[in-house]
């Protein structure tokens, strides 16, 4: 088959090159037009998992949890007139950018005042007058400090740190063409560093956008470095610019195909995906080396270029295909992780590895067939003293010092096992950032001053609408917040409780002492206040829509600003209420519609209207919205907070602790009631009364459920409590009691970006171990198919297990944590390192069929034949993966260094341990281990149709029918004698 393939390739060179060119243009088009950045950060969970479902539930009810860009400054000069105006100017400038939902800072706060005349709350900006005539800067500061809600949320007085929270539309963050709004906002703030000092940025929008920019820039850097390093190594090995050029053409085409395939399949360029193009270079160059080494060896032996190229495809093509297949299988096992991002990575990498094989097996023979025959200086690398000395040393060690090899191997394994026991896992969002990284430093700054930097959310289902503003229920939520406040890894929590306290304080004239939950006696009276306040806040949102329209040139919306919001018209018209002629006539304190329309008819000053509207309704903070804290449709409270950027298992422990606390506070009797229910469910009806004795609510709820709308029956239950006991044995009672228990016990979810990232890491650790096991199994099966020998399968896997164990030991000894990026090392390294094993064993099997009487000679010949190529490719892989050490991401850096190290160890084990094992077990291997394989490698000696190819007339090959497996050296000698 491979001989026929060589004929097809060499006879259809122009057609094949044309097809490759067209496909390159095709993939290049998708690389340029369809490739998008994936700046979603931290979520590695599969679409269907409990943690993912909880997070999606949060998003469905309240939107994204990480849509706020955080900007912080440390200064004790914020409350000066000049600086405070500049702080507000920053917020106003940022708020005008497209994609900014709101800006919240100390200069944009509202105070809620009680309008006792109209029975409603009114929100007024704390700071409105830039001249400070109505309020001095000290009065502004005092008024802000009298709102307890913002202490620890927007400022930290003890450290003089102030925050600006910028809410950004998710549609802009997800769109790579619009996500630049984050950097625009940051650049506006950076322009004022000369006033406020260093600007610190944090929040997921900042992480997502900056990380995305780094991913793209690093990908191009890695591509350049990989090409530069591999080109240098190729020239050192082969001393030919032609070889360097042709090999680079192969991998450059592979890079275009890889980027195009990502865009074609609709995948996005993530941190993982950005590794694929440079990986294609690192994996593609070894293919070229194996092909070129064989080509040069053939040319050196018989001097016929066409025959040499045909043999390269026929003999090395099969082995190269199998090595690429095993590498692809190593990557393909990521599909078993069930993680969307890893599935995309595994699918794309596997597909492109096979693409690299196709490109190398076609381009290299075709291009060299169109060029001059290699000169003698290009073949000198085959006879280099250094190269020969390496192979001779390997032969010497494996034939005479096998015991030493085994001793060193056992010592290394022992140390590696010791180190592997010290491995630890992590998975925090910033784990891939070095300690000196400015982004990490900013996050730590926010974390130190506000006790948290990563979203952590609690959703509490209060089950019944009647509990929404029930003081007893709200007190439980308050207790939860008080407990969380004691834990310094959490920032200040915000919930419906804070809103209700703020409302109560506002009702009592902003008396700080009344910043507490509303008393029952005031609840009904304040209900109307709250509803009116929310309606006013909804109207206020319209102002921002009208302001944006005016800024975009829709000047007709100035009419809407004037007519819809008389406060703006009052300022524009300089309206002063007239004194009423008598008490029966109501004084107009705001201009009426006719007066406003008269002004508009004269041609309004649009810029003045916009300026006045922005001063009264700053394009910044909409204020604390009740909808962000409670979802009445789903009877759910939301507790918002931030948490330290902890490792996955630390987060897991924290979740367990918070869960225990929530169970204790929200459902203090749940364990006892559930125990009674279990006994009742087992047939002991007496425990019904035990449940009712815990709380009368269970009795009332059960009676209500049984009555099912029958008011008469419900009335009878109220008159005669013993009547309910007559239903204990009835089928409907059990269901009613179960419903009653479920409704009385509040449920909760703990979610947020921090939880998703932690759960994702733990999920990946479990599933990547599974995928590695699957990779080992698949490759073992492939080995069994190739050699039809379980002994050979075992021998082939041993030298490839040792490098993985050594890598695990180094990770433990040097405290390199297990995380998604470093976990990839094992699957990638195993899939690549087994390639050398296949090349060596394939040649060994060929030799064994010819020289079964001398197993020692078979091993030695296999070492001489494949040792140099294995050394070359391993060096290329080592330096190629080492390029990732220049990454700004700690995970990528660790990935590169660990894979490089694993490749180096794999080369040593394949060139020492593997031949040593074969020599030690030579009798068993030779007599019992080999049968006729399903697939032939290397030994496919098929007569080449000389009449169809350009052949040196001095070279003739004469095969005998019974000598199909004659080795190449004997064949060459017979040709020379002929």
Secondary structure, DSSP 8 states (H G I E B T S, - for coil): -HHHHHHHHHHSHHHHHHHHHHHHHHHHHHHHHT-EE----S----SSSHHHHHHHHHHHHH--S--EEEEEEE-S-TTSHHHHHHHHHHHHHHHTSTTEEEEESGGG-EEEEEETTTTEEEEEES---TT-SSS-HHHHHHHHHT-GGGBTTTEETTTTEEEEEEEE-HHHHH-TTTTTHHHHHHHHHHTTHHHH---EEESHHHHHHHHHHHHHHHHHHHHHHHHHHHHHHHHHHH--HHHHHHHHHHHHHHHHHHHHHHHHTT-EE-TTTHHHHHHHHHHHHHHHHHHHHHHHHHHHHH--HHHHHHHIIIIIHHHHHHHHHHHHHHHHGGGGG--HHHHHHHHHHHHHHHHHHHHHHHHHHHHHHTS----GGGGGGGG-HHHHHHHHHHHHHHHH-HHHHHHHHHHHHHHHHHHHTT--B---TTTTB-TT-HHHHHHHHHHHHHS--EEEEEEEE--SGGGTT-HHHHHHHHHHHHHHHHSTTB---B-HHHHHHHHHHHHTTS-GGG-S---HHHHHHHHHHHHHHHHHHHHHHHHHHHHHHHHTT-TTHHHHHHHH-HHHHHHHTT------SSTTS----S--HHHHHHHHHTT--HHHHHHHHHHHS-SS-----GGGTEEGGGTEEEEEEEE----HHHHHHHHHHHHHHHHHHH-TTHHHHHHHHHHHHTT-TTHHHHHHHH-HHHHHHHHHHHHTT-HHHHHHHHH-GGGGGGGTTSHHHHHHHHHHHHHHS-EEEEESHHHHHHHHHHHHHHHHHHHHHHHHHHHHHHHHHHH--HHHHHHHHHHHHHHHHHHHHHHHHTT--B-HHHHHHHHHHHHHHHHHHHHHHHHHHHHHHH-TT-HHHHHHHHHHHHHHHHHHHHHHHHHHHHGGGG-SBHHHHHHHHHHHHHHHHHHHIIIIIHHHHHHHTHHHIIIII----SS--S-------GGGS---TT------TT-TT--HHHHHHHHHH-
